[in-house]
Amino acid sequence: MSASEHRLYFLLQRVAHRLKKRADSALKDSAGLTTAQAAALSIIAKDGPVTQRFVADKLSQRESAVMTMANRLLAADYISRERSVADGRAWELTISPKGLDALSNIKVPFGKINDVLDKNIDAEDAERLAVSLKNILAALDE
């Protein structure tokens, strides 16, 4: 059967929505973060210090959305923000010790979400699904 006969768009949308709701709830409880904030914090931790534009590009978000998110992470003391030495117009974001603790606190809830996926998608199917989803993303970016 074809993708449309399986109603894959509808199924992907439902699964993504439920996974996000469950992850947001679990992350809020464990670290006071949304999944989007956790993703931004992970990027800052891995690549930091980074500009807000860098985070926006990595998340495929508008820079204004990342600025709002950065303000919330600043208010929670998860990151610090300073003017870039290389470009005085840009802000650089750096993770704080409290932000590192928050990232540590999300490992268990994310592990539980990944357990749901692992229990329902065998390794071979997961590989094919990952390749297919990456191909769809690439096709949508064309």
DSSP file (Angstrom, degrees, kcal/mol; ACC not computed):
  #  RESIDUE AA STRUCTURE BP1 BP2  ACC     N-H-->O    O-->H-N    N-H-->O    O-->H-N    TCO  KAPPA ALPHA  PHI   PSI    X-CA   Y-CA   Z-CA
    1    1 A M              0   0    0      0, 0.0     2,-0.1     0, 0.0     5,-0.0   0.000 360.0 360.0 360.0 150.6    0.0    0.0    0.0
    2    2 A S     >  -     0   0    0      1,-0.1     4,-1.8     5,-0.0     5,-0.2  -0.277 360.0-103.2 -81.3 168.9    1.1    3.6   -0.7
    3    3 A A  H  >>S+     0   0    0      1,-0.2     5,-2.4     2,-0.2     4,-0.5   0.904 123.4  49.2 -57.7 -42.6    1.9    6.3    1.9
    4    4 A S  H >45S+     0   0    0      1,-0.2     3,-0.6     2,-0.2    -1,-0.2   0.870 107.7  53.7 -68.9 -34.4   -1.5    7.9    1.2
    5    5 A E  H 345S+     0   0    0      1,-0.2    -1,-0.2     2,-0.1    -2,-0.2   0.832 111.5  45.9 -68.2 -30.2   -3.4    4.7    1.5
    6    6 A H  H 3<5S-     0   0    0     -4,-1.8    -1,-0.2    -3,-0.0    -2,-0.2   0.545 108.7-129.8 -82.8  -8.0   -1.8    4.2    4.9
    7    7 A R  T <X5 +     0   0    0     -3,-0.6     4,-2.3    -4,-0.5    -3,-0.2   0.926  44.0 168.6  56.6  47.1   -2.6    7.8    5.7
    8    8 A L  H  >< +     0   0    0     -5,-2.4     4,-3.3     1,-0.2     5,-0.3   0.862  67.4  56.9 -61.8 -38.7    1.0    8.2    6.8
    9    9 A Y  H  > S+     0   0    0      1,-0.2     4,-2.4    -6,-0.2    -1,-0.2   0.954 110.5  44.4 -57.3 -48.6    0.8   12.0    7.0
   10   10 A F  H  > S+     0   0    0      2,-0.2     4,-2.3     1,-0.2    -2,-0.2   0.916 115.4  47.7 -61.8 -45.3   -2.1   11.8    9.5
   11   11 A L  H  X S+     0   0    0     -4,-2.3     4,-2.8     2,-0.2     5,-0.2   0.919 112.0  49.2 -63.8 -44.7   -0.3    9.0   11.5
   12   12 A L  H  X S+     0   0    0     -4,-3.3     4,-2.8     1,-0.2     5,-0.2   0.912 111.4  50.4 -60.4 -42.2    3.0   10.9   11.7
   13   13 A Q  H  X S+     0   0    0     -4,-2.4     4,-2.2    -5,-0.3    -2,-0.2   0.919 112.5  45.8 -62.6 -45.0    1.2   14.0   12.8
   14   14 A R  H  X S+     0   0    0     -4,-2.3     4,-2.4     2,-0.2     5,-0.2   0.924 114.9  46.6 -64.7 -45.4   -0.7   12.2   15.6
   15   15 A V  H  X S+     0   0    0     -4,-2.8     4,-2.9     2,-0.2     5,-0.2   0.938 112.9  49.2 -63.7 -46.5    2.4   10.3   16.8
   16   16 A A  H  X S+     0   0    0     -4,-2.8     4,-2.4    -5,-0.2    -1,-0.2   0.909 111.9  49.4 -59.9 -42.4    4.5   13.5   16.7
   17   17 A H  H  X S+     0   0    0     -4,-2.2     4,-2.4    -5,-0.2    -1,-0.2   0.929 113.7  44.7 -63.6 -46.0    1.9   15.4   18.7
   18   18 A R  H  X S+     0   0    0     -4,-2.4     4,-2.6     2,-0.2     5,-0.2   0.904 113.2  50.3 -67.5 -40.7    1.5   12.7   21.3
   19   19 A L  H  X S+     0   0    0     -4,-2.9     4,-2.9    -5,-0.2     5,-0.2   0.923 112.1  48.3 -61.6 -42.9    5.3   12.3   21.7
   20   20 A K  H  X S+     0   0    0     -4,-2.4     4,-3.2    -5,-0.2     5,-0.2   0.919 111.8  49.0 -65.0 -43.5    5.7   16.0   22.1
   21   21 A K  H  X S+     0   0    0     -4,-2.4     4,-2.2     2,-0.2    -2,-0.2   0.935 114.7  44.8 -60.7 -46.1    3.0   16.3   24.7
   22   22 A R  H  X S+     0   0    0     -4,-2.6     4,-2.4     2,-0.2    -2,-0.2   0.926 116.5  45.7 -65.2 -44.3    4.3   13.4   26.7
   23   23 A A  H  X S+     0   0    0     -4,-2.9     4,-3.0    -5,-0.2     5,-0.3   0.922 111.9  51.3 -66.0 -44.1    7.9   14.7   26.5
   24   24 A D  H  X S+     0   0    0     -4,-3.2     4,-2.4    -5,-0.2    -1,-0.2   0.922 112.2  47.2 -58.7 -43.7    6.9   18.2   27.3
   25   25 A S  H  X S+     0   0    0     -4,-2.2     4,-2.0    -5,-0.2    -1,-0.2   0.931 114.7  45.6 -63.6 -45.8    5.1   17.0   30.4
   26   26 A A  H  X S+     0   0    0     -4,-2.4     4,-2.0     1,-0.2    -2,-0.2   0.893 115.3  46.5 -66.3 -40.1    7.9   14.8   31.5
   27   27 A L  H  X>S+     0   0    0     -4,-3.0     4,-2.9     2,-0.2     6,-1.2   0.870 109.5  54.1 -71.6 -36.1   10.6   17.5   30.9
   28   28 A K  H  X5S+     0   0    0     -4,-2.4     4,-1.1    -5,-0.3    -1,-0.2   0.928 112.4  45.0 -60.8 -44.4    8.5   20.1   32.7
   29   29 A D  H  <5S+     0   0    0     -4,-2.0    -2,-0.2    -5,-0.2    -1,-0.2   0.880 121.5  36.9 -66.7 -39.1    8.3   17.9   35.7
   30   30 A S  H  <5S+     0   0    0     -4,-2.0    -2,-0.2    -5,-0.1    -1,-0.2   0.807 140.2   0.9 -88.1 -30.3   11.9   16.9   35.8
   31   31 A A  H  <5S-     0   0    0     -4,-2.9    -3,-0.2     2,-0.2    -2,-0.2   0.403  89.6-110.6-141.6   0.1   13.7   20.1   34.7
   32   32 A G  S  <<S+     0   0    0     -4,-1.1     2,-0.3    -5,-1.0    -4,-0.3   0.793  78.6 123.3  70.6  26.4   11.2   22.8   34.1
   33   33 A L        -     0   0    0     -6,-1.2    -1,-0.3    -9,-0.1     2,-0.2  -0.848  56.8-136.2-120.2 153.4   11.9   22.7   30.4
   34   34 A T     >  -     0   0    0     -2,-0.3     4,-2.5    -7,-0.1     5,-0.2  -0.571  38.4-105.1 -91.0 169.2    9.9   22.2   27.2
   35   35 A T  H  > S+     0   0    0     -2,-0.2     4,-2.3     1,-0.2     5,-0.2   0.888 123.2  52.2 -62.8 -37.3   11.3   19.9   24.5
   36   36 A A  H  > S+     0   0    0      2,-0.2     4,-2.3     1,-0.2    -1,-0.2   0.918 110.7  46.9 -64.9 -42.8   12.2   23.0   22.4
   37   37 A Q  H  > S+     0   0    0      2,-0.2     4,-2.8     1,-0.2    -2,-0.2   0.893 111.5  51.6 -65.6 -39.2   14.0   24.6   25.3
   38   38 A A  H  X S+     0   0    0     -4,-2.5     4,-2.4     2,-0.2    -2,-0.2   0.894 109.3  50.5 -63.8 -39.8   15.8   21.3   26.0
   39   39 A A  H  X S+     0   0    0     -4,-2.3     4,-2.0     2,-0.2    -2,-0.2   0.930 112.8  45.7 -63.5 -45.3   16.9   21.1   22.3
   40   40 A A  H  X S+     0   0    0     -4,-2.3     4,-2.5     1,-0.2    -2,-0.2   0.925 112.8  50.4 -63.0 -44.3   18.2   24.7   22.4
   41   41 A L  H  X S+     0   0    0     -4,-2.8     4,-2.5     1,-0.2    -1,-0.2   0.883 108.5  52.8 -62.2 -39.1   20.0   24.0   25.7
   42   42 A S  H  X S+     0   0    0     -4,-2.4     4,-2.4     2,-0.2    -1,-0.2   0.898 109.8  48.2 -63.2 -41.2   21.6   20.8   24.2
   43   43 A I  H  X S+     0   0    0     -4,-2.0     4,-3.0     2,-0.2     5,-0.4   0.928 112.4  48.5 -64.4 -45.4   22.9   22.8   21.3
   44   44 A I  H  X S+     0   0    0     -4,-2.5     4,-1.8     1,-0.2    51,-0.4   0.899 113.5  47.7 -62.6 -40.6   24.3   25.5   23.5
   45   45 A A  H  < S+     0   0    0     -4,-2.5    -1,-0.2    -5,-0.2    -2,-0.2   0.914 118.0  40.7 -66.1 -43.0   25.9   22.9   25.8
   46   46 A K  H  < S+     0   0    0     -4,-2.4    -2,-0.2    -5,-0.2    -3,-0.2   0.911 133.3  17.9 -73.7 -44.2   27.4   20.9   22.8
   47   47 A D  H  < S+     0   0    0     -4,-3.0    -3,-0.2    -5,-0.2    -2,-0.2   0.483  98.8 178.5-110.2  -5.3   28.6   23.8   20.6
   48   48 A G     <  +     0   0    0     -4,-1.8    46,-0.2    -5,-0.4     2,-0.1  -0.028  53.3  52.4 -65.7 161.1   28.7   26.8   22.9
   49   49 A P  S    S+     0   0    0      0, 0.0     2,-0.3     0, 0.0    45,-0.2   0.485  84.1 157.8 -70.5 142.9   29.3   29.6   23.2
   50   50 A V  E     -A   93   0A   0     43,-1.9    43,-3.9    -2,-0.1     2,-0.1  -0.914  40.6-109.5-133.0 157.2   27.0   30.0   20.2
   51   51 A T  E  >  -A   92   0A   0     -2,-0.3     4,-1.8    41,-0.3    41,-0.2  -0.456  29.6-115.6 -81.5 160.4   25.0   32.9   18.7
   52   52 A Q  H  > S+     0   0    0     39,-1.0     4,-2.6     1,-0.2     5,-0.2   0.860 118.8  57.3 -61.5 -35.0   21.2   32.9   18.8
   53   53 A R  H  > S+     0   0    0     38,-0.2     4,-2.8     2,-0.2    -1,-0.2   0.902 103.3  53.1 -62.8 -40.8   21.3   32.7   15.0
   54   54 A F  H  > S+     0   0    0      2,-0.2     4,-2.3     1,-0.2    -2,-0.2   0.933 111.2  45.6 -59.4 -46.8   23.3   29.5   15.2
   55   55 A V  H  X S+     0   0    0     -4,-1.8     4,-2.2     2,-0.2    -2,-0.2   0.919 112.1  51.9 -62.9 -43.9   20.7   27.9   17.5
   56   56 A A  H  X>S+     0   0    0     -4,-2.6     5,-2.7     1,-0.2     4,-0.7   0.916 110.6  48.2 -59.6 -44.3   17.9   29.2   15.3
   57   57 A D  H ><5S+     0   0    0     -4,-2.8     3,-0.7     1,-0.2    -1,-0.2   0.915 111.3  49.8 -63.0 -43.4   19.5   27.6   12.2
   58   58 A K  H 3<5S+     0   0    0     -4,-2.3    -1,-0.2     1,-0.2    -2,-0.2   0.855 117.8  39.9 -64.1 -35.2   20.1   24.3   14.0
   59   59 A L  H 3<5S-     0   0    0     -4,-2.2    -1,-0.2    -5,-0.2    -2,-0.2   0.459 107.3-123.5 -92.3  -2.2   16.4   24.2   15.2
   60   60 A S  T <<5 +     0   0    0     -4,-0.7     2,-0.3    -3,-0.7    -3,-0.2   0.923  69.1 132.8  55.5  45.6   15.0   25.5   11.9
   61   61 A Q      < -     0   0    0     -5,-2.7    -1,-0.2    -6,-0.2     2,-0.2  -0.786  65.1 -95.7-119.7 163.3   13.4   28.3   13.9
   62   62 A R     >  -     0   0    0     -2,-0.3     4,-1.7     1,-0.1     3,-0.4  -0.526  33.2-122.7 -73.3 147.9   13.2   32.1   13.4
   63   63 A E  H  > S+     0   0    0      1,-0.2     4,-2.4     2,-0.2     5,-0.1   0.848 112.2  59.7 -62.1 -32.9   15.8   34.0   15.4
   64   64 A S  H  > S+     0   0    0      1,-0.2     4,-1.9     2,-0.2    -1,-0.2   0.875 104.0  50.6 -63.8 -36.2   13.0   35.9   17.1
   65   65 A A  H  > S+     0   0    0     -3,-0.4     4,-2.1     2,-0.2    -1,-0.2   0.893 111.0  48.3 -67.0 -39.0   11.6   32.6   18.5
   66   66 A V  H  X S+     0   0    0     -4,-1.7     4,-3.3     2,-0.2    -2,-0.2   0.862 107.4  56.1 -69.4 -34.9   15.0   31.7   19.8
   67   67 A M  H  X S+     0   0    0     -4,-2.4     4,-2.3     2,-0.2    -2,-0.2   0.931 108.7  47.0 -61.8 -44.3   15.5   35.1   21.3
   68   68 A T  H  X S+     0   0    0     -4,-1.9     4,-1.7     2,-0.2    -2,-0.2   0.919 114.4  47.1 -61.6 -44.3   12.2   34.5   23.3
   69   69 A M  H  X S+     0   0    0     -4,-2.1     4,-2.4     1,-0.2    -2,-0.2   0.914 110.5  52.4 -64.0 -42.7   13.4   31.1   24.3
   70   70 A A  H  X S+     0   0    0     -4,-3.3     4,-2.7     1,-0.2    -2,-0.2   0.890 105.8  55.0 -61.1 -39.3   16.8   32.4   25.3
   71   71 A N  H  X S+     0   0    0     -4,-2.3     4,-2.4     2,-0.2    -1,-0.2   0.901 109.3  47.0 -61.0 -40.4   15.1   35.0   27.5
   72   72 A R  H  X S+     0   0    0     -4,-1.7     4,-1.6     2,-0.2    -2,-0.2   0.906 112.6  48.7 -67.2 -41.3   13.3   32.3   29.3
   73   73 A L  H  <>S+     0   0    0     -4,-2.4     5,-2.9     2,-0.2     6,-0.9   0.858 111.9  50.4 -67.0 -34.4   16.4   30.2   29.7
   74   74 A L  H ><5S+     0   0    0     -4,-2.7     3,-1.6     3,-0.2    -2,-0.2   0.927 108.0  51.9 -65.0 -45.8   18.2   33.3   31.0
   75   75 A A  H 3<5S+     0   0    0     -4,-2.4    -2,-0.2     1,-0.3    -1,-0.2   0.827 110.7  48.3 -62.2 -31.5   15.5   34.0   33.5
   76   76 A A  T 3<5S-     0   0    0     -4,-1.6    -1,-0.3    -5,-0.1    -2,-0.2   0.458 114.0-120.9 -85.8  -1.4   15.8   30.4   34.8
   77   77 A D  T < 5S+     0   0    0     -3,-1.6    22,-0.4    -4,-0.2    21,-0.4   0.794  77.0 126.3  64.4  31.2   19.6   30.9   35.0
   78   78 A Y  S   <S+     0   0    0     -5,-2.9    18,-2.4    20,-0.2     2,-0.3   0.686  75.2  15.9 -87.5 -21.0   20.1   28.0   32.6
   79   79 A I  E     -B   95   0A   0     -6,-0.9     2,-0.3    16,-0.3    16,-0.2  -0.922  66.0-137.2-141.5 167.0   22.3   30.1   30.3
   80   80 A S  E     -B   94   0A   0     14,-2.8    14,-2.3    -2,-0.3     2,-0.4  -0.904  16.5-152.4-120.9 158.8   24.3   33.3   30.1
   81   81 A R  E     +B   93   0A   0     -2,-0.3     2,-0.3    12,-0.2    12,-0.2  -0.994  18.1 167.2-136.7 128.5   24.3   35.8   27.3
   82   82 A E  E     -B   92   0A   0     10,-2.2    10,-3.6    -2,-0.4     2,-0.1  -0.958  43.0 -91.4-136.3 154.9   27.0   38.2   26.3
   83   83 A R  E     -B   91   0A   0     -2,-0.3     8,-0.2     8,-0.2     2,-0.2  -0.403  50.7-106.9 -62.5 140.5   27.8   40.3   23.3
   84   84 A S        -     0   0    0      6,-2.7     6,-0.1     3,-0.6    -1,-0.1  -0.482  15.6-149.2 -69.9 136.1   30.0   38.5   20.7
   85   85 A V  S    S+     0   0    0     -2,-0.2     3,-0.3     1,-0.2    -1,-0.1   0.863 100.5  48.5 -70.4 -36.6   33.5   39.7   20.5
   86   86 A A  S    S+     0   0    0      1,-0.3     2,-0.3     2,-0.1    -1,-0.2   0.819 127.4  20.8 -74.1 -32.1   33.6   38.8   16.8
   87   87 A D    >   -     0   0    0      3,-0.1     3,-2.1     1,-0.1    -3,-0.6  -0.858  64.9-160.6-143.4 101.8   30.3   40.6   16.0
   88   88 A G  T 3  S+     0   0    0     -2,-0.3    -1,-0.1     1,-0.3    -3,-0.1   0.619  91.8  60.1 -60.5 -14.3   29.1   43.3   18.3
   89   89 A R  T 3  S+     0   0    0     -6,-0.1    -1,-0.3     2,-0.0     2,-0.2   0.686  96.2  76.6 -84.0 -19.2   25.6   42.9   16.9
   90   90 A A  S <  S-     0   0    0     -3,-2.1    -6,-2.7    -6,-0.1     2,-0.4  -0.600  70.7-138.4 -97.7 152.8   25.3   39.3   17.9
   91   91 A W  E     - B   0  83A   0     -8,-0.2   -39,-1.0    -2,-0.2     2,-0.4  -0.870  13.1-147.6-103.9 141.1   24.6   37.6   21.3
   92   92 A E  E     -AB  51  82A   0    -10,-3.6   -10,-2.2    -2,-0.4     2,-0.4  -0.926   9.7-150.0-110.1 136.6   26.5   34.5   22.4
   93   93 A L  E     -AB  50  81A   0    -43,-3.9   -43,-1.9    -2,-0.4     2,-0.4  -0.866  13.6-177.2-109.0 136.2   24.9   32.0   24.6
   94   94 A T  E     - B   0  80A   0    -14,-2.3   -14,-2.8    -2,-0.4     2,-0.1  -0.992  28.0-116.3-132.1 138.9   26.7   29.8   27.1
   95   95 A I  E     - B   0  79A   0    -51,-0.4   -16,-0.3    -2,-0.4   -17,-0.1  -0.474  28.0-143.4 -74.7 145.6   25.3   27.1   29.3
   96   96 A S     >  -     0   0    0    -18,-2.4     4,-2.3    -2,-0.1     5,-0.2  -0.544  29.3-102.2 -99.1 168.4   25.4   27.6   33.1
   97   97 A P  H  > S+     0   0    0      0, 0.0     4,-2.1     0, 0.0     5,-0.1   0.892 126.2  52.9 -57.0 -38.4   26.0   25.0   35.8
   98   98 A K  H  > S+     0   0    0    -21,-0.4     4,-2.1     1,-0.2   -20,-0.2   0.875 107.4  51.8 -65.0 -36.2   22.2   25.1   36.5
   99   99 A G  H  > S+     0   0    0    -22,-0.4     4,-2.3   -21,-0.3    -1,-0.2   0.887 107.5  51.6 -65.9 -39.6   21.6   24.4   32.8
  100  100 A L  H  X S+     0   0    0     -4,-2.3     4,-2.0     2,-0.2    -2,-0.2   0.895 109.4  50.8 -63.2 -39.6   24.0   21.4   32.8
  101  101 A D  H  X S+     0   0    0     -4,-2.1     4,-2.1     2,-0.2    -2,-0.2   0.914 108.6  51.9 -62.4 -42.6   22.0   20.1   35.8
  102  102 A A  H  X S+     0   0    0     -4,-2.1     4,-0.8     1,-0.2    -2,-0.2   0.914 108.7  50.4 -61.5 -42.7   18.7   20.6   33.9
  103  103 A L  H >< S+     0   0    0     -4,-2.3     3,-0.7     1,-0.2     4,-0.4   0.891 109.5  51.4 -62.4 -38.0   20.1   18.6   30.9
  104  104 A S  H >< S+     0   0    0     -4,-2.0     3,-1.0     1,-0.2     4,-0.4   0.876 105.9  56.1 -64.0 -36.8   21.2   15.9   33.3
  105  105 A N  H 3< S+     0   0    0     -4,-2.1    -1,-0.2     1,-0.2    -2,-0.2   0.660 101.1  57.6 -71.7 -16.4   17.7   15.8   34.7
  106  106 A I  T <X S+     0   0    0     -4,-0.8     4,-2.4    -3,-0.7     5,-0.3   0.539  82.1  86.0 -92.3  -5.4   16.0   15.2   31.3
  107  107 A K  H <> S+     0   0    0     -3,-1.0     4,-2.2    -4,-0.4    -1,-0.2   0.923  90.4  46.2 -62.0 -44.9   18.0   12.0   30.5
  108  108 A V  H  > S+     0   0    0     -4,-0.4     4,-2.0     2,-0.2    -1,-0.2   0.950 114.2  46.0 -66.4 -49.3   15.5    9.7   32.4
  109  109 A P  H  > S+     0   0    0      0, 0.0     4,-1.8     0, 0.0    -1,-0.2   0.920 115.5  46.8 -61.4 -40.8   12.3   11.2   30.9
  110  110 A F  H  X S+     0   0    0     -4,-2.4     4,-2.7     1,-0.2    -2,-0.2   0.873 108.5  57.1 -66.2 -34.3   13.8   11.2   27.4
  111  111 A G  H  X S+     0   0    0     -4,-2.2     4,-2.0    -5,-0.3    -1,-0.2   0.890 105.2  50.8 -60.5 -39.2   15.0    7.6   28.0
  112  112 A K  H  X S+     0   0    0     -4,-2.0     4,-1.6     2,-0.2    -1,-0.2   0.886 110.1  49.1 -67.2 -38.6   11.4    6.6   28.7
  113  113 A I  H  X S+     0   0    0     -4,-1.8     4,-1.6     1,-0.2     3,-0.2   0.936 112.2  48.3 -64.5 -45.7   10.2    8.2   25.5
  114  114 A N  H  X S+     0   0    0     -4,-2.7     4,-3.1     1,-0.2    -2,-0.2   0.832 105.3  59.6 -64.5 -31.6   12.9    6.4   23.6
  115  115 A D  H  X S+     0   0    0     -4,-2.0     4,-2.5     2,-0.2    -1,-0.2   0.894 102.3  53.0 -61.8 -39.6   11.9    3.2   25.3
  116  116 A V  H  X S+     0   0    0     -4,-1.6     4,-0.9    -3,-0.2    -1,-0.2   0.929 112.9  44.2 -60.1 -44.6    8.4    3.5   23.8
  117  117 A L  H >X S+     0   0    0     -4,-1.6     4,-1.5     1,-0.2     3,-0.8   0.941 113.6  49.6 -65.2 -46.7   10.0    3.9   20.3
  118  118 A D  H 3< S+     0   0    0     -4,-3.1    -2,-0.2     1,-0.2    -1,-0.2   0.851 109.4  51.9 -62.7 -35.2   12.5    1.1   20.9
  119  119 A K  H 3< S+     0   0    0     -4,-2.5    -1,-0.2     1,-0.2    -2,-0.2   0.718 118.4  37.4 -73.3 -19.8    9.7   -1.3   22.1
  120  120 A N  H << S+     0   0    0     -4,-0.9     2,-0.4    -3,-0.8    -2,-0.2   0.502 115.5  50.2-112.4  -6.8    7.6   -0.6   19.0
  121  121 A I  S  < S-     0   0    0     -4,-1.5    -1,-0.2    -3,-0.1     5,-0.0  -0.958  76.9-140.3-134.2 115.0   10.2   -0.2   16.2
  122  122 A D     >  -     0   0    0     -2,-0.4     4,-2.8    -3,-0.1     5,-0.2  -0.273  32.9-101.0 -70.6 165.7   12.8   -3.0   15.8
  123  123 A A  H  > S+     0   0    0      1,-0.2     4,-2.1     2,-0.2     5,-0.1   0.859 120.9  49.5 -58.0 -41.8   16.4   -1.9   14.9
  124  124 A E  H  > S+     0   0    0      2,-0.2     4,-2.0     1,-0.2    -1,-0.2   0.929 114.3  44.4 -65.5 -45.1   16.1   -2.7   11.2
  125  125 A D  H  > S+     0   0    0      1,-0.2     4,-3.0     2,-0.2    -2,-0.2   0.874 110.5  56.0 -66.7 -36.3   12.8   -0.8   10.8
  126  126 A A  H  X S+     0   0    0     -4,-2.8     4,-2.7     2,-0.2    -2,-0.2   0.910 107.2  49.7 -61.7 -41.8   14.2    2.1   12.9
  127  127 A E  H  X S+     0   0    0     -4,-2.1     4,-2.2    -5,-0.2    -2,-0.2   0.941 113.5  44.8 -61.5 -48.0   17.1    2.4   10.5
  128  128 A R  H  X S+     0   0    0     -4,-2.0     4,-2.6     1,-0.2    -2,-0.2   0.905 114.0  50.1 -63.6 -41.4   14.8    2.4    7.4
  129  129 A L  H  X S+     0   0    0     -4,-3.0     4,-2.9     2,-0.2     5,-0.2   0.921 109.7  50.4 -63.7 -44.0   12.5    4.9    9.1
  130  130 A A  H  X S+     0   0    0     -4,-2.7     4,-2.3     2,-0.2    -2,-0.2   0.923 112.4  46.9 -60.8 -44.6   15.3    7.2   10.0
  131  131 A V  H  X S+     0   0    0     -4,-2.2     4,-2.3     2,-0.2    -1,-0.2   0.931 113.7  48.7 -62.5 -45.4   16.6    7.2    6.4
  132  132 A S  H  X S+     0   0    0     -4,-2.6     4,-2.3     2,-0.2    -2,-0.2   0.917 111.4  48.6 -62.6 -44.0   13.1    7.8    5.1
  133  133 A L  H  X S+     0   0    0     -4,-2.9     4,-2.5     1,-0.2    -1,-0.2   0.901 111.5  50.0 -65.1 -40.0   12.4   10.7    7.4
  134  134 A K  H  X S+     0   0    0     -4,-2.3     4,-2.4    -5,-0.2    -1,-0.2   0.897 110.4  50.6 -63.8 -39.4   15.8   12.3    6.6
  135  135 A N  H  X S+     0   0    0     -4,-2.3     4,-2.4     2,-0.2    -2,-0.2   0.895 109.9  50.1 -64.7 -39.7   14.9   11.9    2.9
  136  136 A I  H  X S+     0   0    0     -4,-2.3     4,-2.3     2,-0.2    -2,-0.2   0.931 110.4  49.9 -64.4 -44.7   11.5   13.5    3.4
  137  137 A L  H  X S+     0   0    0     -4,-2.5     4,-1.4     1,-0.2    -2,-0.2   0.927 111.7  48.3 -58.2 -45.2   13.1   16.4    5.3
  138  138 A A  H  X S+     0   0    0     -4,-2.4     4,-0.6     1,-0.2     3,-0.2   0.906 111.3  50.3 -62.4 -41.9   15.7   16.9    2.5
  139  139 A A  H >< S+     0   0    0     -4,-2.4     3,-0.7     1,-0.2    -1,-0.2   0.870 109.3  51.1 -65.4 -35.9   12.9   16.8   -0.2
  140  140 A L  H 3< S+     0   0    0     -4,-2.3    -1,-0.2     1,-0.2    -2,-0.2   0.756 106.1  56.2 -72.4 -24.4   10.9   19.4    1.8
  141  141 A D  H 3<        0   0    0     -4,-1.4    -1,-0.2    -3,-0.2    -2,-0.2   0.591 360.0 360.0 -82.0 -10.9   13.9   21.7    1.9
  142  142 A E    <<        0   0    0     -3,-0.7    -1,-0.2    -4,-0.6    -2,-0.1   0.495 360.0 360.0 -72.9 360.0   14.3   21.7   -1.9
